[in-house]
Amino acid sequence: MRVLLIEDDQSTADYLAKGLREVGHVVELARTGRDGLFLALNEGFDAIIADRMLPGPDGLSILRALRASGNRTPVLIVTALGEVDARVDGLDAGADDYLAKPFAFSELRARLDAMTRRAAATSEGEAAILRVADVEMNLLRRTVRRAGQPVELLPTEFRLLEFMMRHPGQVLTRTMLLERVWDFNFDPTTNVVDVHVSRLRRKLDAARGEEAGGPPLIRTLRGAGYLFGPD
C-alpha cells in the first residue's frame, strides 16, 4: 500500500515511516502542509496520514481541500489535541479516522488497515446504493436524495445517515452512535449526537417539503435513542 505521511516532527515522522515500511508499505514523507497538499493532489495514494498541526496549511485545511477537489483518499488525522471537540472538527472536515497522541504504533496500523478496508469495500461497489423509504444514498458518489431532491450533508452527517440506513427500524442508542460513527467511548456530558441528529433530521425534512406532512423519518425515542425509517 502506498501511504502519504504528512508530519513535521522529525522523530515522529521517522518512527512512523520506519514502522510502516517494516510492515510492507511504501511511504512518501512530506514535512510541511504545502508539500503534503501538493503530493496528495498530484499523486495517487492508498491512504494519507496527516498531523493536524503543520507549518503551512494544517491537517484540516489539507483535508478540506482534498474533499473539495473530489479526492476521496482515506485520511487518518493524528494530533495531540484529543478533546471531543477537536475530534469532531476532524471528522466533520472529512477525516475517515482520528487518532490522538500519544498512541501505540500497533493502534495506528490497525486503524489504517480498517480504514482502507472500508474504502476498498465501497470502491468495489459493495452496497453502493442504500435505499430506505424515499431516501437514496450513493456511497460511491457520496450523494443523498430524498423524494428525488438532493440533500447536502457534511461528512459526519453522511456517516450518521449511512449508519442509520444500514439499520432501519432498529433502536440506535446514543452510545452506539458515538462508538460507530464518531469512534468515541461513551461520554455522558457530550451532546454531539443530539446536535448532529437534529441537524440531519431538519435537512431530510426540508428536502421532502413541509407540505408533504407525515412523521419525521428520524424519530427520537425518549430514554432509548433514535429510530430511522418510515412509521
N, CA, C and O of each residue as an XYZ file, in Angstrom:
924
protein
N       0.843     -1.190      0.000
C       0.000      0.000      0.000
C       0.880      1.243      0.000
O       1.872      1.300      0.726
N       0.525      2.240     -0.809
C       1.292      3.484     -0.883
C       0.645      4.506      0.060
O      -0.529      4.848     -0.082
N       1.432      4.980      1.016
C       0.920      5.857      2.070
C       1.648      7.192      2.017
O       2.873      7.233      1.912
N       0.893      8.278      2.089
C       1.466      9.615      2.231
C       1.430      9.988      3.706
O       0.362     10.026      4.316
N       2.598     10.265      4.277
C       2.717     10.667      5.675
C       3.085     12.144      5.721
O       4.141     12.533      5.223
N       2.225     12.973      6.314
C       2.470     14.412      6.423
C       2.694     14.718      7.900
O       1.748     14.760      8.685
N       3.956     14.931      8.268
C       4.331     15.095      9.681
C       5.580     15.964      9.752
O       6.594     15.656      9.126
N       5.503     17.062     10.523
C       6.642     17.981     10.589
C       7.633     17.639     11.686
O       8.782     18.078     11.633
N       7.212     16.860     12.684
C       8.133     16.482     13.753
C       9.024     15.344     13.250
O       8.534     14.271     12.898
N      10.335     15.588     13.220
C      11.243     14.637     12.577
C      11.258     13.286     13.263
O      11.226     12.256     12.590
N      11.306     13.265     14.602
C      11.380     11.983     15.298
C      10.102     11.168     15.083
O      10.164      9.957     14.872
N       8.938     11.840     15.139
C       7.674     11.141     14.913
C       7.589     10.641     13.481
O       7.186      9.505     13.236
N       7.976     11.507     12.523
C       7.923     11.118     11.115
C       8.827      9.920     10.836
O       8.421      8.987     10.144
N      10.044      9.940     11.369
C      10.980      8.840     11.136
C      10.472      7.536     11.771
O      10.587      6.458     11.187
N       9.910      7.661     12.975
C       9.389      6.491     13.682
C       8.240      5.852     12.899
O       8.214      4.637     12.705
N       7.284      6.685     12.449
C       6.127      6.148     11.731
C       6.527      5.616     10.361
O       6.057      4.555      9.949
N       7.386      6.337      9.653
C       7.802      5.882      8.337
C       8.529      4.545      8.430
O       8.298      3.650      7.617
N       9.407      4.410      9.421
C      10.147      3.157      9.608
C       9.179      2.010      9.901
O       9.288      0.931      9.320
N       8.232      2.257     10.809
C       7.279      1.209     11.159
C       6.410      0.794      9.983
O       6.178     -0.397      9.779
N       5.927      1.756      9.209
C       5.076      1.452      8.063
C       5.843      0.690      6.988
O       5.302     -0.218      6.357
N       7.111      1.064      6.781
C       7.913      0.349      5.785
C       8.220     -1.072      6.225
O       8.295     -1.985      5.403
N       8.396     -1.253      7.523
C       8.702     -2.595      8.022
C       7.528     -3.560      7.834
O       7.733     -4.769      7.725
N       6.301     -3.033      7.795
C       5.144     -3.918      7.582
C       4.731     -3.951      6.112
O       3.658     -4.452      5.776
N       5.591     -3.415      5.231
C       5.396     -3.609      3.809
C       4.812     -2.462      3.017
O       4.556     -2.614      1.823
N       4.589     -1.295      3.658
C       4.013     -0.168      2.933
C       5.104      0.682      2.275
O       6.234      0.752      2.758
N       4.744      1.317      1.174
C       5.603      2.310      0.530
C       5.202      3.670      1.083
O       4.039      4.061      0.991
N       6.163      4.395      1.659
C       5.849      5.636      2.361
C       6.489      6.820      1.655
O       7.689      6.824      1.379
N       5.663      7.831      1.367
C       6.134      9.122      0.865
C       5.973     10.113      2.004
O       4.886     10.241      2.566
N       7.046     10.816      2.349
C       7.019     11.693      3.516
C       7.022     13.155      3.098
O       7.834     13.571      2.271
N       6.109     13.932      3.672
C       6.072     15.389      3.494
C       6.167     16.021      4.866
O       5.501     15.585      5.805
N       7.009     17.067      4.988
C       7.239     17.676      6.300
C       6.543     19.025      6.470
O       6.648     19.644      7.529
N       5.838     19.483      5.444
C       5.061     20.719      5.554
C       3.686     20.481      4.956
O       3.487     19.577      4.144
N       2.737     21.317      5.379
C       1.404     21.206      4.826
C       1.362     21.482      3.338
O       0.606     20.844      2.607
N       2.175     22.436      2.879
C       2.189     22.774      1.459
C       2.667     21.594      0.621
O       2.056     21.254     -0.392
N       3.776     20.965      1.054
C       4.289     19.817      0.306
C       3.304     18.649      0.355
O       3.104     17.945     -0.635
N       2.693     18.458      1.527
C       1.738     17.365      1.662
C       0.531     17.541      0.766
O       0.084     16.586      0.131
N      -0.001     18.751      0.707
C      -1.160     19.013     -0.140
C      -0.810     18.826     -1.614
O      -1.595     18.266     -2.379
N       0.370     19.299     -2.007
C       0.793     19.140     -3.402
C       0.858     17.660     -3.777
O       0.343     17.264     -4.823
N       1.480     16.848     -2.938
C       1.594     15.420     -3.230
C       0.222     14.750     -3.253
O      -0.069     13.937     -4.130
N      -0.616     15.101     -2.279
C      -1.934     14.469     -2.186
C      -2.788     14.766     -3.411
O      -3.554     13.914     -3.862
N      -2.653     15.984     -3.951
C      -3.470     16.380     -5.100
C      -2.912     15.878     -6.426
O      -3.657     15.734     -7.395
N      -1.612     15.612     -6.479
C      -0.985     15.324     -7.760
C      -0.470     13.903     -7.920
O      -0.072     13.514     -9.018
N      -0.469     13.117     -6.841
C      -0.031     11.729     -6.939
C      -1.091     10.819     -6.322
O      -1.936     11.260     -5.543
N      -1.025      9.560     -6.682
C      -2.004      8.609     -6.182
C      -1.527      7.885     -4.940
O      -0.419      7.349     -4.916
N      -2.359      7.865     -3.903
C      -2.036      7.163     -2.661
C      -3.225      6.306     -2.240
O      -4.377      6.613     -2.551
N      -2.919      5.230     -1.528
C      -3.974      4.377     -0.980
C      -4.503      4.932      0.337
O      -5.643      4.659      0.711
N      -3.682      5.709      1.042
C      -4.089      6.287      2.320
C      -3.174      7.457      2.648
O      -2.038      7.532      2.179
N      -3.693      8.370      3.466
C      -2.927      9.530      3.916
C      -2.996      9.595      5.436
O      -4.069      9.473      6.028
N      -1.842      9.788      6.054
C      -1.760     10.036      7.499
C      -1.234     11.453      7.659
O      -0.137     11.761      7.192
N      -1.999     12.316      8.311
C      -1.616     13.726      8.417
C      -1.712     14.212      9.848
O      -2.704     13.974     10.536
N      -0.666     14.897     10.287
C      -0.722     15.577     11.581
C      -1.668     16.759     11.438
O      -1.757     17.374     10.375
N      -2.369     17.067     12.513
C      -3.282     18.218     12.444
C      -2.522     19.533     12.454
O      -2.865     20.447     11.704
N      -1.493     19.648     13.291
C      -0.742     20.887     13.424
C       0.485     20.821     12.529
O       1.417     20.064     12.801
N       0.485     21.620     11.450
C       1.566     21.599     10.474
C       1.943     23.023     10.069
O       1.095     23.914     10.099
N       3.194     23.250      9.693
C       3.541     24.542      9.091
C       2.917     24.653      7.704
O       2.891     23.680      6.950
N       2.418     25.836      7.371
C       1.683     25.984      6.117
C       0.243     25.578      6.360
O      -0.244     25.735      7.480
N      -0.453     25.067      5.373
C      -1.804     24.573      5.639
C      -1.760     23.482      6.704
O      -0.913     22.591      6.646
N      -2.676     23.550      7.682
C      -2.693     22.499      8.701
C      -3.435     21.273      8.164
O      -3.942     21.273      7.042
N      -3.484     20.236      8.992
C      -4.072     18.981      8.538
C      -5.520     19.108      8.109
O      -5.928     18.495      7.123
N      -6.310     19.902      8.840
C      -7.722     20.049      8.480
C      -7.886     20.843      7.194
O      -8.782     20.561      6.397
N      -7.026     21.835      6.986
C      -7.094     22.602      5.733
C      -6.764     21.716      4.540
O      -7.404     21.814      3.493
N      -5.770     20.856      4.698
C      -5.429     19.905      3.643
C      -6.610     18.989      3.359
O      -6.955     18.731      2.206
N      -7.216     18.507      4.425
C      -8.343     17.590      4.303
C      -9.507     18.248      3.567
O     -10.093     17.652      2.664
N      -9.837     19.471      3.953
C     -10.951     20.173      3.299
C     -10.652     20.409      1.820
O     -11.538     20.277      0.975
N      -9.403     20.756      1.512
C      -9.028     20.990      0.118
C      -9.152     19.704     -0.699
O      -9.615     19.739     -1.839
N      -8.749     18.586     -0.134
C      -8.867     17.305     -0.832
C     -10.323     16.962     -1.115
O     -10.677     16.597     -2.236
N     -11.161     17.080     -0.097
C     -12.569     16.716     -0.278
C     -13.262     17.670     -1.245
O     -14.116     17.251     -2.026
N     -12.900     18.944     -1.196
C     -13.497     19.919     -2.115
C     -13.113     19.607     -3.562
O     -13.874     19.908     -4.481
N     -11.942     19.010     -3.770
C     -11.488     18.680     -5.122
C     -12.048     17.342     -5.608
O     -11.819     16.947     -6.752
N     -12.786     16.642     -4.731
C     -13.332     15.338     -5.091
C     -12.423     14.179     -4.766
O     -12.739     13.036     -5.096
N     -11.293     14.448     -4.122
C     -10.353     13.395     -3.744
C     -10.888     12.659     -2.516
O     -11.101     13.268     -1.467
N     -11.105     11.343     -2.650
C     -11.697     10.539     -1.574
C     -10.692      9.580     -0.940
O     -11.088      8.605     -0.302
N      -9.401      9.846     -1.109
C      -8.394      9.005     -0.473
C      -8.636      8.953      1.031
O      -8.825     10.004      1.644
N      -8.638      7.769      1.655
C      -8.848      7.685      3.104
C      -7.780      8.472      3.866
O      -6.589      8.355      3.578
N      -8.213      9.271      4.836
C      -7.298     10.129      5.603
C      -7.445      9.845      7.090
O      -8.547      9.854      7.637
N      -6.304      9.593      7.732
C      -6.238      9.435      9.186
C      -5.529     10.659      9.750
O      -4.375     10.920      9.410
N      -6.211     11.410     10.608
C      -5.631     12.582     11.254
C      -5.044     12.160     12.594
O      -5.719     11.508     13.391
N      -3.789     12.528     12.846
C      -3.175     12.281     14.156
C      -2.828     13.633     14.777
O      -2.384     14.549     14.085
N      -3.034     13.745     16.079
C      -2.844     15.047     16.718
C      -2.698     14.907     18.217
O      -3.101     13.907     18.811
N      -2.114     15.926     18.815
C      -2.028     15.992     20.269
C      -3.320     16.518     20.868
O      -3.513     16.462     22.082
N      -4.211     17.033     20.017
C      -5.495     17.562     20.503
C      -6.492     16.419     20.587
O      -7.068     16.012     19.578
N      -6.694     15.903     21.793
C      -7.546     14.729     21.938
C      -8.936     15.012     22.453
O      -9.718     14.084     22.659
N      -9.269     16.296     22.670
C     -10.582     16.613     23.202
C     -11.670     16.250     22.196
O     -11.417     16.151     20.995
N     -12.896     16.052     22.711
C     -14.010     15.654     21.862
C     -14.237     16.661     20.739
O     -14.419     16.270     19.586
N     -14.229     17.965     21.067
C     -14.489     18.983     20.047
C     -13.461     18.929     18.928
O     -13.803     19.122     17.761
N     -12.207     18.668     19.272
C     -11.160     18.586     18.251
C     -11.391     17.392     17.342
O     -11.199     17.483     16.129
N     -11.801     16.274     17.923
C     -12.067     15.090     17.110
C     -13.283     15.303     16.207
O     -13.290     14.875     15.053
N     -14.296     15.958     16.733
C     -15.480     16.253     15.928
C     -15.109     17.140     14.746
O     -15.578     16.920     13.629
N     -14.259     18.154     14.992
C     -13.820     19.036     13.906
C     -13.129     18.232     12.809
O     -13.366     18.459     11.623
N     -12.277     17.295     13.207
C     -11.566     16.489     12.226
C     -12.488     15.611     11.407
O     -12.339     15.515     10.189
N     -13.436     14.974     12.062
C     -14.363     14.110     11.352
C     -15.298     14.917     10.469
O     -15.627     14.490      9.362
N     -15.732     16.084     10.946
C     -16.596     16.948     10.141
C     -15.877     17.448      8.890
O     -16.508     17.676      7.858
N     -14.574     17.617      8.983
C     -13.802     18.091      7.825
C     -13.638     17.010      6.763
O     -13.206     17.298      5.646
N     -13.979     15.767      7.104
C     -13.906     14.690      6.122
C     -12.921     13.590      6.447
O     -12.661     12.728      5.608
N     -12.361     13.600      7.663
C     -11.422     12.540      8.042
C     -12.142     11.201      8.138
O     -13.299     11.133      8.552
N     -11.448     10.144      7.753
C     -12.000      8.800      7.881
C     -11.764      8.235      9.274
O     -12.503      7.363      9.731
N     -10.730      8.734      9.950
C     -10.469      8.323     11.323
C      -9.602      9.382     11.978
O      -9.044     10.248     11.304
N      -9.495      9.306     13.306
C      -8.827     10.352     14.090
C      -8.132      9.667     15.247
O      -8.756      8.900     15.981
N      -6.846      9.933     15.419
C      -6.064      9.262     16.455
C      -5.311     10.289     17.275
O      -4.530     11.073     16.736
N      -5.548     10.285     18.594
C      -4.917     11.260     19.488
C      -3.562     10.744     19.969
O      -3.403      9.566     20.288
N      -2.590     11.660     20.014
C      -1.276     11.339     20.565
C      -1.335     11.404     22.085
O      -2.123     12.175     22.634
N      -0.519     10.611     22.777
C       0.376      9.569     22.252
C      -0.412      8.308     21.901
O      -1.462      8.044     22.487
N       0.089      7.545     20.960
C      -0.571      6.313     20.561
C       0.481      5.252     20.282
O       1.638      5.567     20.001
N       0.070      3.996     20.362
C       0.959      2.886     20.026
C       0.937      2.686     18.516
O      -0.104      2.849     17.878
N       2.084      2.332     17.946
C       2.131      2.099     16.504
C       1.152      0.999     16.089
O       0.577      1.052     15.002
N       0.965      0.007     16.956
C       0.047     -1.089     16.625
C      -1.377     -0.576     16.429
O      -2.113     -1.092     15.589
N      -1.769      0.448     17.209
C      -3.111      1.008     17.041
C      -3.205      1.768     15.728
O      -4.195      1.640     15.006
N      -2.180      2.561     15.411
C      -2.199      3.280     14.139
C      -2.279      2.295     12.973
O      -3.033      2.504     12.023
N      -1.500      1.229     13.057
C      -1.520      0.240     11.974
C      -2.904     -0.391     11.850
O      -3.397     -0.577     10.737
N      -3.539     -0.723     12.975
C      -4.864     -1.344     12.929
C      -5.902     -0.384     12.360
O      -6.755     -0.790     11.571
N      -5.835      0.889     12.756
C      -6.785      1.875     12.244
C      -6.575      2.114     10.745
O      -7.534      2.264      9.988
N      -5.318      2.146     10.335
C      -5.012      2.330      8.922
C      -5.571      1.174      8.100
O      -6.171      1.394      7.048
N      -5.381     -0.043      8.568
C      -5.878     -1.214      7.848
C      -7.401     -1.212      7.773
O      -7.977     -1.490      6.721
N      -8.055     -0.895      8.901
C      -9.523     -0.876      8.925
C     -10.066      0.205      8.006
O     -11.048     -0.010      7.294
N      -9.423      1.372      8.021
C      -9.854      2.498      7.196
C      -9.768      2.162      5.711
O     -10.687      2.469      4.952
N      -8.687      1.544      5.299
C      -8.522      1.215      3.881
C      -9.420      0.049      3.468
O      -9.846     -0.017      2.315
N      -9.715     -0.871      4.388
C     -10.662     -1.947      4.063
C     -12.050     -1.374      3.786
O     -12.724     -1.793      2.845
N     -12.475     -0.411      4.613
C     -13.783      0.206      4.396
C     -13.827      0.905      3.042
O     -14.808      0.793      2.308
N     -12.758      1.623      2.719
C     -12.711      2.344      1.446
C     -12.729      1.367      0.272
O     -13.394      1.619     -0.733
N     -12.002      0.254      0.393
C     -11.953     -0.727     -0.689
C     -13.315     -1.365     -0.911
O     -13.728     -1.577     -2.051
N     -14.011     -1.670      0.177
C     -15.339     -2.280      0.055
C     -16.295     -1.346     -0.672
O     -17.100     -1.786     -1.492
N     -16.205     -0.063     -0.370
C     -17.079      0.913     -1.025
C     -16.726      1.047     -2.496
O     -17.615      1.072     -3.346
N     -15.414      1.135     -2.812
C     -14.998      1.338     -4.195
C     -15.313      0.136     -5.066
O     -15.459      0.278     -6.280
N     -15.418     -1.037     -4.474
C     -15.756     -2.229     -5.249
C     -17.255     -2.357     -5.474
O     -17.720     -3.304     -6.109
N     -18.010     -1.393     -4.946
C     -19.443     -1.373     -5.211
C     -20.260     -2.176     -4.236
O     -21.437     -2.431     -4.490
N     -19.682     -2.582     -3.135
C     -20.422     -3.345     -2.140
C     -21.466     -2.436     -1.505
O     -21.129     -1.461     -0.834
N     -22.742     -2.766     -1.723
C     -23.838     -1.952     -1.204
C     -23.629     -0.486     -1.561
O     -23.698      0.398     -0.707
N     -23.367     -0.250     -2.866
C     -23.052      1.115     -3.291
C     -24.245      2.046     -3.187
O     -24.073      3.251     -3.009
N     -25.466      1.502     -3.297
C     -26.682      2.298     -3.181
C     -27.500      1.786     -2.003
O     -27.842      0.606     -1.934
N     -27.806      2.688     -1.079
C     -28.684      2.355      0.038
C     -30.017      3.078     -0.164
O     -30.038      4.254     -0.527
N     -31.121      2.378      0.071
C     -32.449      2.971     -0.068
C     -33.303      2.599      1.129
O     -33.428      1.422      1.468
N     -33.884      3.587      1.762
C     -34.856      3.385      2.832
C     -35.958      4.419      2.620
O     -35.690      5.619      2.566
N     -37.200      3.947      2.501
C     -38.339      4.829      2.216
C     -38.012      5.630      0.951
O     -37.678      5.045     -0.080
N     -38.104      6.960      1.021
C     -37.829      7.781     -0.166
C     -36.436      8.401     -0.131
O     -36.175      9.381     -0.828
N     -35.535      7.830      0.684
C     -34.158      8.320      0.769
C     -33.231      7.369      0.018
O     -33.288      6.153      0.199
N     -32.384      7.937     -0.821
C     -31.403      7.154     -1.566
C     -30.020      7.720     -1.313
O     -29.795      8.922     -1.453
N     -29.086      6.842     -0.936
C     -27.702      7.240     -0.671
C     -26.783      6.495     -1.633
O     -26.805      5.267     -1.707
N     -25.980      7.255     -2.366
C     -24.983      6.676     -3.262
C     -23.621      6.778     -2.580
O     -23.081      7.873     -2.428
N     -23.066      5.638     -2.169
C     -21.824      5.629     -1.409
C     -20.611      5.935     -2.272
O     -19.598      6.414     -1.762
N     -20.696      5.667     -3.573
C     -19.577      5.952     -4.454
C     -19.499      7.438     -4.778
O     -18.420      8.030     -4.754
N     -20.630      8.028     -5.076
C     -20.666      9.451     -5.406
C     -20.801     10.344     -4.182
O     -20.643     11.562     -4.271
N     -21.094      9.729     -3.032
C     -21.260     10.469     -1.771
C     -22.401     11.470     -1.896
O     -22.275     12.626     -1.493
N     -23.517     11.012     -2.461
C     -24.683     11.867     -2.626
C     -25.884     11.269     -1.916
O     -25.967     10.057     -1.715
N     -26.820     12.146     -1.536
C     -28.064     11.728     -0.881
C     -29.218     12.462     -1.537
O     -29.135     13.660     -1.809
N     -30.296     11.733     -1.788
C     -31.528     12.347     -2.290
C     -32.709     11.863     -1.464
O     -32.759     10.712     -1.031
N     -33.657     12.766     -1.259
C     -34.916     12.369     -0.647
C     -36.056     12.838     -1.531
O     -36.150     14.017     -1.872
N     -36.916     11.907     -1.898
C     -38.028     12.202     -2.810
C     -37.496     12.863     -4.084
O     -38.151     13.728     -4.665
N     -36.292     12.442     -4.512
C     -35.700     12.962     -5.722
C     -34.946     14.266     -5.569
O     -34.308     14.733     -6.512
N     -35.015     14.863     -4.376
C     -34.353     16.142     -4.137
C     -33.003     15.931     -3.451
O     -32.910     15.144     -2.510
N     -31.945     16.631     -3.914
C     -30.626     16.457     -3.293
C     -30.600     16.976     -1.860
O     -31.237     17.978     -1.537
N     -29.860     16.283     -1.015
C     -29.669     16.681      0.380
C     -28.179     16.882      0.583
O     -27.401     15.937      0.451
N     -27.774     18.106      0.904
C     -26.357     18.414      1.110
C     -25.981     18.124      2.560
O     -26.522     18.731      3.484
N     -25.052     17.192      2.749
C     -24.660     16.779      4.091
C     -23.171     16.999      4.322
O     -22.358     16.863      3.408
N     -22.829     17.341      5.561
C     -21.434     17.369      5.980
C     -20.941     15.923      6.138
O     -21.756     15.011      6.280
N     -19.624     15.703      6.117
C     -19.115     14.324      6.189
C     -19.633     13.530      7.390
O     -19.972     12.356      7.245
N     -19.699     14.144      8.564
C     -20.181     13.397      9.730
C     -21.667     13.098      9.603
O     -22.115     12.024     10.004
N     -22.436     14.028      9.052
C     -23.859     13.787      8.831
C     -24.051     12.640      7.840
O     -24.968     11.833      7.985
N     -23.181     12.575      6.835
C     -23.261     11.488      5.863
C     -23.011     10.146      6.542
O     -23.747      9.188      6.308
N     -21.978     10.069      7.381
C     -21.683      8.809      8.080
C     -22.819      8.435      9.022
O     -23.162      7.260      9.148
N     -23.401      9.429      9.682
C     -24.510      9.173     10.598
C     -25.700      8.607      9.841
O     -26.295      7.618     10.267
N     -26.050      9.230      8.716
C     -27.177      8.741      7.928
C     -26.882      7.358      7.363
O     -27.766      6.502      7.329
N     -25.644      7.133      6.920
C     -25.297      5.808      6.400
C     -25.519      4.735      7.459
O     -26.092      3.684      7.173
N     -25.069      4.999      8.677
C     -25.248      4.005      9.746
C     -26.732      3.766     10.006
O     -27.160      2.625     10.176
N     -27.516      4.845     10.036
C     -28.952      4.697     10.269
C     -29.622      3.918      9.142
O     -30.496      3.086      9.387
N     -29.205      4.194      7.896
C     -29.821      3.500      6.763
C     -29.429      2.033      6.703
O     -30.145      1.225      6.112
N     -28.314      1.682      7.301
C     -27.921      0.268      7.371
C     -28.651     -0.465      8.495
O     -28.594     -1.691      8.582
N     -29.340      0.293      9.354
C     -30.058     -0.317     10.484
C     -31.470      0.258     10.594
O     -31.841      0.759     11.656
N     -32.263      0.199      9.529
C     -33.616      0.766      9.594
C     -34.508     -0.022     10.542
O     -34.434     -1.248     10.619
N     -35.346      0.706     11.258
C     -36.290      0.058     12.166
C     -35.683     -0.445     13.454
O     -36.373     -1.067     14.262
N     -34.390     -0.185     13.664
C     -33.733     -0.614     14.893
C     -33.542      0.577     15.831
O     -33.326      1.703     15.384
N     -33.624      0.318     17.122
C     -33.349      1.367     18.095
C     -31.844      1.590     18.160
O     -31.085      0.666     18.452
N     -31.414      2.821     17.886
C     -29.997      3.179     17.889
C     -29.738      4.087     19.074
O     -30.211      5.223     19.103
N     -28.989      3.595     20.053
C     -28.718      4.389     21.246
C     -27.634      5.417     20.973
O     -26.876      5.300     20.010
N     -27.572      6.432     21.839
C     -26.526      7.445     21.698
C     -25.144      6.826     21.853
O     -24.210      7.205     21.146
N     -25.007      5.878     22.773
C     -23.730      5.196     22.966
C     -23.309      4.467     21.693
O     -22.148      4.530     21.289
N     -24.248      3.782     21.073
C     -23.963      3.053     19.837
C     -23.508      4.004     18.737
O     -22.555      3.708     18.016
N     -24.180      5.137     18.602
C     -23.822      6.091     17.555
C     -22.458      6.719     17.824
O     -21.674      6.905     16.893
N     -22.164      7.048     19.074
C     -20.850      7.601     19.406
C     -19.741      6.629     19.034
O     -18.714      7.027     18.483
N     -19.950      5.361     19.336
C     -18.907      4.367     19.103
C     -18.761      4.021     17.631
O     -17.645      3.770     17.174
N     -19.855      3.998     16.870
C     -19.807      3.535     15.488
C     -19.626      4.664     14.475
O     -19.047      4.449     13.410
N     -20.112      5.857     14.791
C     -19.997      6.977     13.850
C     -18.810      7.866     14.188
O     -18.062      8.284     13.304
N     -18.643      8.155     15.492
C     -17.546      9.034     15.916
C     -16.340      8.275     16.457
O     -15.274      8.863     16.638
N     -16.492      6.985     16.718
C     -15.427      6.175     17.289
C     -15.010      6.695     18.655
O     -13.832      6.653     19.011
N     -16.003      7.196     19.435
C     -15.747      7.672     20.786
C     -16.246      6.633     21.778
O     -17.190      5.896     21.494
N     -15.607      6.578     22.949
C     -16.202      5.881     24.073
C     -17.301      6.759     24.646
O     -17.297      7.973     24.443
N     -18.232      6.163     25.352
C     -19.379      6.915     25.856
C     -18.943      8.032     26.790
O     -18.161      7.820     27.717
N     -19.457      9.209     26.531
C     -19.209     10.383     27.367
C     -20.565     10.992     27.698
O     -21.186     11.601     26.827
N     -21.042     10.843     28.934
C     -22.388     11.321     29.278
C     -22.533     12.831     29.212
O     -23.654     13.338     29.272
N     -21.423     13.571     29.088
C     -21.519     15.034     29.086
C     -21.645     15.610     27.681
O     -21.929     16.799     27.539
N     -21.442     14.807     26.638
C     -21.456     15.358     25.290
C     -22.848     15.277     24.680
O     -23.574     14.303     24.882
N     -23.209     16.315     23.929
C     -24.484     16.310     23.210
C     -24.253     16.260     21.700
O     -25.127     16.635     20.919
N     -23.065     15.791     21.295
C     -22.706     15.798     19.882
C     -23.680     14.964     19.047
O     -23.988     15.332     17.913
N     -24.165     13.853     19.589
C     -25.108     13.018     18.842
C     -26.413     13.769     18.619
O     -26.915     13.820     17.497
N     -26.964     14.352     19.680
C     -28.242     15.051     19.569
C     -28.161     16.210     18.577
O     -29.087     16.431     17.797
N     -27.053     16.947     18.611
C     -26.882     18.086     17.702
C     -26.863     17.614     16.252
O     -27.530     18.203     15.402
N     -26.114     16.570     15.966
C     -25.999     16.100     14.586
C     -27.291     15.442     14.106
O     -27.678     15.612     12.950
N     -27.963     14.692     14.981
C     -29.229     14.071     14.585
C     -30.268     15.147     14.279
O     -31.002     15.050     13.296
N     -30.324     16.165     15.123
C     -31.275     17.250     14.899
C     -31.029     17.946     13.571
O     -31.972     18.250     12.840
N     -29.757     18.202     13.255
C     -29.404     18.865     12.004
C     -29.725     17.973     10.804
O     -30.226     18.448      9.784
N     -29.432     16.680     10.934
C     -29.726     15.744      9.856
C     -31.229     15.635      9.631
O     -31.677     15.601      8.485
N     -32.007     15.581     10.693
C     -33.463     15.492     10.581
C     -34.029     16.707      9.842
O     -34.890     16.567      8.973
N     -33.540     17.899     10.192
C     -34.028     19.115      9.533
C     -33.721     19.092      8.034
O     -34.559     19.486      7.223
N     -32.533     18.634      7.667
C     -32.165     18.602      6.252
C     -33.014     17.597      5.474
O     -33.437     17.879      4.353
N     -33.262     16.431      6.062
C     -34.091     15.431      5.393
C     -35.525     15.906      5.260
O     -36.146     15.717      4.214
N     -36.061     16.522      6.307
C     -37.437     17.027      6.251
C     -37.569     18.162      5.248
O     -38.579     18.265      4.552
N     -36.543     19.024      5.170
C     -36.588     20.144      4.233
C     -36.589     19.650      2.791
O     -37.239     20.249      1.935
N     -35.871     18.569      2.511
C     -35.817     18.036      1.149
C     -37.165     17.487      0.720
O     -37.531     17.571     -0.452
N     -37.898     16.928      1.663
C     -39.217     16.376      1.328
C     -40.253     17.481      1.175
O     -41.182     17.363      0.376
N     -40.091     18.558      1.946
C     -41.035     19.665      1.876
C     -42.045     19.592      3.000
O     -42.588     18.525      3.287
N     -42.300     20.730      3.642
C     -43.230     20.756      4.771
C     -44.634     20.346      4.359
O     -45.368     19.770      5.162
N     -45.029     20.639      3.096
C     -46.397     20.339      2.674
C     -46.661     18.843      2.590
O     -47.813     18.411      2.560
N     -45.579     18.044      2.552
C     -45.766     16.599      2.439
C     -46.378     16.011      3.703
O     -47.101     15.016      3.637
N     -46.098     16.612      4.845
C     -46.656     16.132      6.102
C     -46.092     14.783      6.504
O     -45.081     14.332      5.966
N     -46.753     14.148      7.451
C     -46.331     12.845      7.910
C     -45.268     12.930      8.984
O     -44.711     14.004      9.212
N     -44.967     11.811      9.658
C     -43.971     11.796     10.731
C     -42.570     11.949     10.184
O     -42.322     11.614      9.026
N     -41.635     12.454     10.999
C     -40.246     12.579     10.543
C     -39.636     11.200     10.323
O     -40.045     10.219     10.945
N     -38.659     11.141      9.437
C     -38.009      9.866      9.139
C     -37.132      9.412     10.304
O     -36.967      8.213     10.530
N     -36.569     10.373     11.045
C     -35.777     10.053     12.235
C     -36.605     10.407     13.461
O     -36.970     11.566     13.659
N     -36.897      9.418     14.270
C     -37.718      9.656     15.450
C     -36.901      9.468     16.723
O     -36.070      8.564     16.815
N     -37.147     10.325     17.692
C     -36.475     10.229     18.988
C     -37.321      9.366     19.914
O     -38.515      9.615     20.086
N     -36.711      8.369     20.499
C     -37.380      7.509     21.474
C     -36.867      7.904     22.848
O     -35.735      7.588     23.214
N     -37.691      8.584     23.592
C     -37.273      9.150     24.870
C     -36.675      8.082     25.776
O     -37.288      7.049     26.044
N     -35.461      8.361     26.240
C     -34.776      7.448     27.149
C     -34.132      6.256     26.475
O     -33.488      5.443     27.138
N     -34.296      6.136     25.145
C     -33.760      4.964     24.445
C     -32.765      5.341     23.359
O     -31.672      4.779     23.291
N     -33.144      6.295     22.508
C     -32.252      6.672     21.411
C     -33.049      7.150     20.213
O     -33.933      7.998     20.334
N     -32.722      6.590     19.043
C     -33.358      7.034     17.802
C     -33.764      5.826     16.979
O     -33.225      4.729     17.122
N     -34.749      6.075     16.100
C     -35.194      5.051     15.186
C     -35.330      5.670     13.811
O     -35.941      6.728     13.657
N     -34.762      5.015     12.809
C     -34.790      5.536     11.434
C     -35.660      4.651     10.566
O     -35.536      3.426     10.581
N     -36.539      5.283      9.812
C     -37.369      4.554      8.862
C     -38.790      5.053      8.880
O     -39.162      5.857      9.734
N     -39.609      4.569      7.919
C     -40.999      5.008      7.861
C     -41.768      4.518      9.075
O     -41.399      3.524      9.700
N     -42.831      5.222      9.398
C     -43.637      4.871     10.567
C     -44.279      3.509     10.376
O     -44.999      3.037     11.257
